[in-house]
Amino acid sequence: MRMINLKKRLGGFSLSVENLRLAPGRIHGLIGPNGSGKTTAMKLMAGLLEPDSGEVDYEGLARRDITMAPRKPYFLHDSVYRNLVYPLSLRGMKSDPEQIRRYLRTVGR
């Protein structure tokens, strides 16, 4: 999936993505501070929002191939590990505990 010259304005917030490509067959997540555009970008990727300009090229993916698991208060009671594993469980996929631990070490958790 690619986002190309994408722009979206919501109220006083503006998201601009020049070129972002997500590797096929991988699981991706977005991290960043509050207000940085993570949810807006995910909604654009999932087709829940339309860009003001630019495009989202799904490169053959169907909408059902995209899972969006927004962070809601019900996630706050669980561990960071469980929050990472949750999207996998939605797809019926088994997680690799050692791989998850490596990801956690990478981001300092």
C-alpha positions, 0 to 999 in steps of 0.5 A: 500500500502506498500513500502518494502526495496525500493531504487531508485537512480536519478543522485546524489539523492538516496531514501531509504525506509525500510518499509512504509505502508499507511493505506487503505481507507485513504488519505495521503500526503507527506510533507518535505523539498525540495530535501527530495524525496517526488516527487520520492516516489509519482512517485514510488507509482503511478507506474511512476518510477520503483524502483532500488530494493525493491518493492511497494506492492499495496495490491489490489489497482489498479493504478486508485485508486492512485491520484498524485497531484504534487505541481506545480506553479499553486498551489501557487496562492491558499490557503493551504486549497484549495490545500488540498481539490483539490485531493478530488475534483479530485475523486468527494469526498466532504471534511469535512471543520472541518477535514481539519481545524484540519489537518491544525492546526496539521501542524501549518497552 
